[in-house]
Structure formats: structure tokens, C-alpha cells
């Protein structure tokens, strides 16, 4: 999930060209993070790594931390982390997709084909890795398979500009939740879904619902998580070094959050019987907080009024708009803070380190939950377990990044994409003859317009001249 601007330089470029391309394509503030060797040497935008680190630690809170019902500031923080952390993770995944395929301009030609193949290989690896983590039986909804599918589906959009990508993200946020709701109802009410799953090779291999689960019925349906990635792609197309861009991103994020959560709050109060219907559909859940909180629970029966809620995992338009807005505000604040304050960058170094090896950290924390049996701990041990997980992740990330730089899984992911370099590479053969010389002849007749010094006359010509 990490990104390197070095990957945006076309293959075969020399050191000087790579260095100039890195400076031109991904400028950084004059002072760099302690976790980055130089302003553009690693090509890592420190603010984005900070946001990614916050997203990973937020998922720690969801998977290991106390239940929001503990109340107080701690309960509020646990509630805020739910859904919004994974949405921020998806938003930044879209940014990474643009980095892989070319930023600020999309790659073309052989470099473009190579980038596409790299992304497709990453998609396959993420899907396989995600199902392997699901097979551990931790009960955690792993987001990686959905990422893999979304990466592949979003590839045709890689050439669009920021405005077009933002329009696509907005359109999909408005339309796809309305498409998903009846599809989920058709899956629940009809027996055809069992037939589809029974003939799905992915379902047989993974023991899951296969493609139908990925697209429609899973915890992270591709149909309603695609807008987050497309919004991140639009963010990546912006010139983040221009004055005022970060402030505008924060303002747009705040507007989306108000539109998503505020619109849900109004709808649940203005539509007659909406809150009662939502509460009944969730078995008596607190519908009054369904405009922002997962406390309402998942619906066990169907009602169209569910489309009015904005709970983070509700898969509705309100939830997508609100979560995207929160993600944009966090990204903008991280970029602004890391650019303007060297002291803040030093203090944020541990979280930046976590974000720079986010794939490794994410995978390792799920493995640790399985190995340590954290899911079986009593509720009273949830907070100490969360503190221990965060401390261990931060410490190991700082040590690893200082010693080795790229994370182990990030290195592996880069390694398995190396075959993409073979795309479009010309086959080896005899070197072509230099231009301007007839093949098979070392010398040829000199053109009439050639003003170079004439060749030395032969011995026979010299004798004729002397006679």
C-alpha cells in the first residue's frame, strides 16, 4: 500500500534523468521527514504516510480496542475509528494507484503498458493475500480482496484528470448504493445466488461467497467502495504543492462530511416513520444516531428507509459522502502539518513509519490477533491490548524503516511485479546498420551536398594528376 515516486519514472532512465524526474513529478517541502532520506530520494510524501499510518492504527482500534459502548471520550474515539479508518485507507489506495500508473501525467507507450501489468499483478496478490488472512478465522473482515478487485476496475480511469475523476466519484457515490440495495435484496430473496456461488471457481477455492460476495454481499462491497478509490485518484491528480490546494481539499472534505452526515440527520427527522423503520430493521437499534454511528447495527430485515442513514458501514450515499469528506480533511491536515512544522514531523515520525510500511503492518496485526488469541480476551483487557499493539507496531516500524527502508511485504510485492518489465521489450538480435550508410559497405559515395573534407585520393588518381 505504500508508494514510491521512483516508480513513476519510466524504465531505462539513467540516474540523472531519474533524479530530475523525481524532482519534477513529486516535489516535497524543503525539509523532509526524518523517515525519509531526502526531499525526493525516496519520493514519499510524508503527509500521506502520516494519514495512512493513522488509518492503520484506526483499524487496530476497531479490531482490538474497546467497544464504543464504554462511553466517554474513549468510546467516542472508538466510534469515530469505525468505518472511517478503512475509508481513509481506500482513499489513499486510490492515490497509490495513480502513483503506480504515472503522476502528474499518466504513462504512455511501453511504460504505460508496464504500469498496467504491475497493477494487475498487485491486484492478484492482494486478493490472494486477503483470502489467506480471512482463512485464519479471526472474524475480521479483511479489506484486501476488495482492494484487488477495485484496483483492476479503476485502471481504465487512470488517464482522466482530477475534475473528471471527481465527477466519476460523485456519480458512483450517488448511483451505486441505490443499485446495491435491490441487488442485496435479490440475493437474499432468490435461490439463484446459491447457484452462482456453486459454479464460481473463486468461491470453491476460497470457501467464500466468491465474486458475488466481493461485489454485493460482503462487508466491503466493491460497488460502494469504488467511489473512495476514485476520489483518491482525483486527489492524486491535484498539484499538492500549489498554494491553497490543501486548504481547498480540507474545505471540500468538510462540505462532503456535512452533506453526508448532515443530510442523513435531516432525512431521518423529516421523513415520517424513518427512524422507527430503521430501528425495527435492526432489531431495535438506536436509529437516532444512525446518521453517523455504527451503534445502530446491521439490518436484519429490509426497508427503503435504510438508504437514509449514514452509518460508516451502511453502504449508503450518505456514508460514502461523509466518510470521504472525513478522509479528505485528515489528508489535508496531515499535509499541511508536515509541511509547515519540522517539530511536528519529528513527533509524527513513528506514525509516519507505520504508514510507510502499511501493508506489512496491516497483515502482521491480523496474524498477531490469531497467534495471540486476542479475540478471546475479556472486554477489560481490550484497552491494554490496543496499547500493546500500537506500541509494538510503532516500535517495529521505526526500527525496520531506519534499518531497511521498504517493508518486507512491500519488497515482496515489488519483486513479484518485476516480470512486468518484459512488456514491450524488443527481442535481442543483430544491431541495425547505422543510419546514413548502406549495409555491408564501410564507405559509400558522398552526397553532393556533403560539405565535409573530401577523402584522400587513391594512388592511381595521384599518378594521373602528376602526369
C-alpha positions in Angstrom: 0.0 0.0 0.0 3.0 2.3 0.1 4.1 4.3 -2.9 7.4 5.4 -4.4 7.8 8.2 -6.8 10.7 6.3 -8.2 8.1 4.0 -9.7 6.7 6.9 -11.7 9.9 7.3 -13.7 10.0 5.4 -17.0 12.1 2.3 -17.0 15.5 2.6 -18.5 16.0 6.2 -17.4 19.5 6.9 -16.3 20.4 8.2 -12.8 20.4 11.8 -13.8 17.1 11.5 -15.6 15.5 9.6 -12.7 16.7 12.3 -10.3 15.3 15.1 -12.4 12.0 13.3 -12.9 11.6 12.7 -9.2 12.2 16.4 -8.5 9.8 17.4 -11.3 7.0 15.0 -10.6 6.7 14.8 -6.9 8.2 17.9 -5.2 8.4 17.9 -1.4 8.8 20.6 1.1 12.3 21.9 1.6 12.7 19.9 4.8 11.9 16.3 4.8 10.7 13.8 7.4 13.3 12.0 9.5 12.0 8.8 8.0 12.8 10.0 4.5 16.5 10.1 3.4 15.9 13.2 1.3 13.4 15.6 -0.2 12.7 13.4 -3.2 15.2 10.5 -2.9 12.6 8.1 -1.6 9.8 10.0 -3.2 7.5 9.6 -0.3 5.0 12.3 0.6 5.4 12.3 4.4 1.9 13.7 5.0 0.3 10.9 3.1 2.3 8.3 5.0 1.1 10.0 8.2 -2.5 9.8 7.1 -2.0 6.1 6.1 -0.5 5.4 9.5 -3.5 6.9 11.2 -5.7 4.8 9.1 -3.8 1.6 10.1 -3.9 2.5 13.8 -7.6 3.3 13.5 -8.2 -0.2 12.2 -6.2 -1.5 15.2 -8.7 0.3 17.4 -11.6 -1.4 15.5 -10.2 -4.9 15.6 -8.6 -4.9 19.1 -9.8 -1.9 21.1 -12.7 -1.4 23.4 -16.3 -1.4 22.3 -17.7 2.2 21.8 -20.3 1.3 24.5 -17.7 2.1 27.1 -18.8 5.7 26.7 -16.9 8.9 27.4 -14.0 10.2 25.2 -12.6 6.7 24.7 -15.9 5.4 23.4 -16.3 8.4 21.1 -12.8 7.8 19.6 -13.5 4.1 19.1 -16.8 5.0 17.4 -15.0 7.6 15.1 -12.5 4.9 14.1 -15.2 2.5 12.9 -15.6 2.6 9.1 -13.8 5.9 8.7 -10.3 4.3 9.1 -10.9 1.8 6.3 -12.5 4.5 4.1 -9.3 6.7 4.6 -7.2 3.6 3.7 -9.3 3.2 0.5 -8.9 6.8 -0.4 -5.1 6.6 -0.1 -5.2 3.4 -2.1 -6.6 5.4 -5.0 -3.7 7.9 -4.6 -1.2 4.9 -4.8 -2.9 3.7 -8.0 -2.2 7.0 -9.7 1.4 6.9 -8.5 1.8 3.5 -10.0 0.4 4.5 -13.3 2.0 7.9 -13.6 1.8 11.2 -11.8 1.3 14.0 -12.6 0.7 12.6 -16.1 -0.3 9.1 -16.9 2.4 7.0 -18.5 2.0 6.0 -22.2 3.6 3.6 -24.6 5.7 0.8 -23.2 5.9 2.4 -19.7 2.1 2.7 -19.6 1.6 -1.0 -20.5 4.2 -2.0 -17.9 2.4 0.1 -15.2 -0.9 -1.6 -16.1 0.6 -5.0 -15.8 2.2 -4.1 -12.4 -1.2 -3.0 -11.1 -2.9 -6.2 -12.3 -0.2 -8.3 -10.7 -0.7 -6.4 -7.4 -4.4 -6.9 -7.6 -4.0 -10.7 -7.9 -1.5 -10.7 -5.0 -3.8 -8.6 -2.8 -6.8 -10.8 -3.5 -4.8 -14.0 -2.6 -3.3 -12.4 0.5 -6.7 -11.2 1.6 -8.2 -14.6 1.4 -5.3 -16.2 3.1 -5.8 -13.8 6.1 -9.6 -14.5 6.0 -8.7 -18.2 6.3 -7.1 -17.6 9.6 -10.5 -17.4 11.2 -10.0 -14.3 13.2 -13.5 -12.9 12.4 -12.0 -9.8 10.9 -13.5 -8.5 7.7 -10.3 -8.3 5.6 -10.4 -5.5 3.0 -7.6 -6.6 0.8 -9.6 -8.7 -1.7 -11.9 -5.8 -2.4 -8.9 -3.6 -2.9 -7.5 -6.0 -5.5 -10.8 -6.0 -7.5 -11.2 -2.2 -7.3 -7.7 -1.6 -8.5 -8.4 -3.7 -11.6 -11.8 -2.0 -12.2 -10.4 1.5 -11.7 -7.5 1.1 -14.2 -9.4 2.4 -17.2 -9.9 5.7 -15.3 -6.2 6.3 -14.8 -5.9 8.8 -17.7 -8.7 11.1 -16.5 -8.0 14.5 -15.0 -8.8 15.5 -11.4 -12.2 17.1 -12.3 -13.3 14.1 -14.4 -12.3 11.7 -11.6 -14.1 13.7 -9.0 -17.2 13.7 -11.2 -17.0 9.9 -11.6 -16.5 9.5 -7.8 -19.6 11.7 -7.1 -21.7 9.9 -9.7 -20.8 6.4 -8.4 -21.4 7.6 -4.8 -24.9 8.7 -5.8 -25.9 5.8 -8.1 -24.2 2.6 -6.9 -25.7 2.5 -3.4 -29.1 2.6 -5.0 -28.1 -0.3 -7.3 -26.6 -2.3 -4.4 -29.7 -2.2 -2.2 -32.0 -4.0 -4.6 -29.2 -6.4 -5.6 -28.7 -7.4 -2.0 -32.5 -7.9 -1.7 -32.5 -10.1 -4.8 -29.6 -12.2 -3.4 -31.5 -12.7 -0.1 -34.8 -13.5 -1.6 -33.8 -15.6 -4.6 -32.2 -19.1 -4.8 -30.2 -18.1 -7.8 -27.4 -16.8 -5.7 -26.6 -20.3 -4.4 -26.4 -21.5 -7.9 -24.0 -18.7 -8.9 -21.8 -19.4 -5.9 -21.8 -23.1 -6.6 -20.4 -22.6 -10.1 -17.9 -19.9 -9.0 -14.3 -21.1 -9.1 -13.2 -18.4 -6.7 -15.9 -19.5 -4.2 -14.7 -23.1 -4.4 -11.1 -22.2 -3.9 -11.6 -19.8 -1.1 -14.6 -21.3 0.6 -16.3 -17.9 0.5 -19.2 -16.3 -1.5 -16.8 -15.7 -4.3 -17.4 -12.9 -6.8 -20.9 -12.3 -5.6 -19.6 -11.6 -2.1 -16.9 -9.3 -3.4 -19.2 -7.2 -5.5 -22.5 -7.3 -3.5 -22.9 -9.1 -0.2 -19.5 -8.7 1.5 -18.5 -6.4 4.3 -16.7 -4.2 1.7 -18.8 -4.5 -1.5 -16.9 -3.3 -4.5 -19.9 -1.4 -5.8 -19.9 1.0 -2.8 -16.2 1.1 -2.1 -15.1 2.0 -5.6 -16.0 5.7 -5.1 -13.4 6.0 -2.3 -10.6 4.8 -4.5 -11.7 7.0 -7.4 -11.8 10.0 -5.1 -8.3 9.2 -4.0 -7.3 9.1 -7.7 -8.7 12.6 -8.2 -6.8 13.7 -5.1 -3.6 12.4 -6.7 -4.1 14.3 -9.9 -4.0 17.6 -8.0 -0.8 19.6 -7.6 -0.4 19.4 -3.9 2.5 21.8 -3.8 0.4 24.8 -5.1 -0.6 27.4 -2.6 -4.1 27.0 -1.3 -4.7 23.5 -2.7 -4.5 21.8 0.7 -6.9 24.3 2.2 -9.4 23.7 -0.6 -9.1 20.0 -0.1 -10.0 20.5 3.6 -12.9 22.7 2.7 -14.3 20.2 0.1 -13.9 17.5 2.7 -15.7 19.4 5.3 -18.5 20.2 2.8 -18.8 16.5 1.9 -18.9 15.5 5.6 -21.7 18.0 6.3 -23.6 16.9 3.2 -23.3 13.2 4.0 -23.9 13.2 7.8 -26.0 16.3 8.0 -28.2 15.2 5.1 -28.8 11.9 6.9 -29.6 13.7 10.1 -32.2 15.8 8.4 -33.7 13.0 6.4 -34.1 10.7 9.5 -36.0 13.5 11.2 -38.0 14.9 8.3 -39.2 11.6 6.7 -42.1 10.3 8.6 -41.5 7.0 10.3 -37.9 6.7 9.0 -36.3 6.3 12.4 -38.9 3.8 13.6 -38.4 1.8 10.4 -34.6 1.8 10.7 -34.9 0.7 14.4 -37.2 -2.1 13.5 -35.0 -3.3 10.7 -32.0 -3.5 13.1 -33.8 -5.3 15.9 -34.3 -2.2 18.0 -31.1 -0.4 17.2 -30.6 3.3 18.2 -31.8 4.9 14.9 -31.3 8.4 16.4 -27.5 8.0 15.9 -27.7 6.2 12.6 -26.7 9.4 10.8 -23.0 8.9 12.0 -22.7 5.9 14.3 -22.4 2.1 13.7 -24.2 1.6 17.0 -27.4 1.1 15.1 -26.2 -2.3 13.9 -26.7 -4.1 10.7 -30.2 -4.5 9.3 -31.8 -8.0 9.7 -34.9 -7.0 7.6 -35.2 -4.8 4.7 -36.7 -1.2 4.5 -36.0 1.5 1.9 -35.6 3.9 4.8 -32.2 2.3 5.4 -30.9 4.3 2.4 -31.3 7.5 4.6 -28.8 6.5 7.2 -25.1 7.4 7.0 -23.6 4.9 9.5 -20.0 4.2 8.3 -20.7 0.6 7.2 -24.2 1.2 5.9 -23.1 1.2 2.2 -25.3 4.3 1.5 -24.7 7.5 -0.3 -24.6 9.4 2.9 -22.0 7.2 4.4 -19.8 7.4 1.3 -20.0 11.2 1.2 -19.4 11.6 4.9 -16.5 9.2 5.1 -14.9 10.6 2.0 -15.2 14.1 3.5 -13.6 13.0 6.8 -10.7 11.3 4.8 -10.1 14.4 2.8 -9.9 16.6 5.9 -7.5 14.2 7.5 -5.2 14.1 4.4 -5.2 17.9 4.1 -4.4 18.4 7.8 -1.6 15.9 7.6 -0.1 17.5 4.5 -0.3 21.0 6.0 1.1 20.0 9.4 4.1 18.0 8.0 4.9 20.8 5.6 4.8 23.7 8.0 6.3 22.3 11.2 9.6 20.5 11.4 8.9 19.8 15.1 5.6 18.1 14.2 7.3 16.0 11.6 9.8 14.8 14.2 7.0 14.0 16.6 4.9 12.2 14.0 7.9 10.1 12.8 6.6 6.8 14.5 3.2 7.1 12.8 4.8 8.0 9.5 6.9 4.9 9.8 3.8 2.8 10.3 2.2 4.3 7.2 5.3 3.8 5.1 5.0 0.0 5.6 1.2 -0.1 5.9 0.7 -3.4 4.1 3.2 -5.2 6.3 1.7 -3.6 9.4 -1.9 -4.4 8.4 -1.1 -8.1 7.6 1.0 -8.6 10.7 -1.6 -7.3 13.1 -4.2 -9.8 11.8 -1.7 -12.6 12.1 -0.8 -11.4 15.7 -4.5 -11.4 16.6 -4.7 -15.0 15.5 -1.5 -16.2 17.2 -2.1 -14.3 20.5 -5.8 -15.2 20.7 -6.7 -11.5 21.2 -10.2 -12.2 20.1 -10.8 -14.4 23.2 -9.7 -11.8 25.7 -12.3 -10.3 28.1 -13.6 -6.7 27.5 -11.5 -5.4 30.4 -8.3 -6.3 28.5 -9.2 -4.6 25.3 -7.6 -1.2 26.1 -4.3 -2.8 27.3 -4.3 -5.0 24.2 -4.8 -2.0 21.9 -2.0 0.0 23.6 0.3 -3.0 23.3 -0.5 -3.5 19.6 0.1 0.2 18.8 3.3 0.3 20.8 4.7 -2.8 19.1 3.7 -1.6 15.6 5.2 1.8 16.1 8.5 0.4 17.5 8.9 -2.3 14.9 8.0 0.1 12.1 10.6 2.7 13.2 13.3 0.1 13.6 12.6 -1.6 10.3 12.3 1.6 8.2 15.5 3.0 9.7 17.4 -0.2 9.0 15.9 -1.4 5.7 13.6 1.3 4.4 10.8 -0.6 2.5 8.8 -3.1 4.4 9.2 -6.9 3.8 5.8 -7.3 2.1 6.3 -4.1 0.2 9.6 -5.6 -1.1 7.9 -8.8 -2.0 5.1 -7.0 -3.8 7.6 -5.1 -5.8 9.5 -8.3 -6.6 6.5 -10.2 -7.9 5.8 -7.3 -10.3 9.2 -7.3 -11.9 8.0 -9.5 -14.8 6.0 -6.5 -16.0 9.3 -5.1 -17.3 9.2 -7.6 -20.1 6.1 -5.9 -21.6 7.0 -4.3 -24.9 10.8 -5.0 -24.6 12.3 -5.6 -28.1 13.8 -9.1 -28.8 17.6 -9.4 -28.9 19.1 -9.6 -32.4 21.8 -8.2 -34.6 22.3 -4.5 -34.3 20.9 -2.5 -37.1 23.2 -0.7 -39.5 24.0 2.9 -38.6 21.7 5.4 -40.3 23.1 7.0 -43.5 25.4 4.1 -44.5 24.5 1.4 -46.9 24.6 -2.0 -45.2 27.6 -4.2 -45.9 29.8 -1.3 -47.1 32.2 0.7 -45.0 32.3 3.5 -47.3 29.9 4.8 -49.9 29.6 7.6 -52.3 29.4 11.0 -50.7 26.3 13.0 -51.4 26.7 16.2 -53.5 25.6 18.4 -50.6 28.1 16.9 -48.2 30.5 19.8 -47.3 32.9 17.8 -45.3 36.6 17.5 -46.2 36.9 15.1 -49.2 38.6 11.7 -48.6 42.2 11.2 -49.5 42.7 10.5 -53.2 43.8 7.0 -54.2 47.3 6.2 -55.6 46.0 5.9 -59.1 44.4 9.3 -59.1 47.5 10.9 -57.7 49.7 9.4 -60.6 47.2 10.8 -63.1 47.3 14.2 -61.6 51.1 14.3 -61.5 51.3 13.2 -65.2 
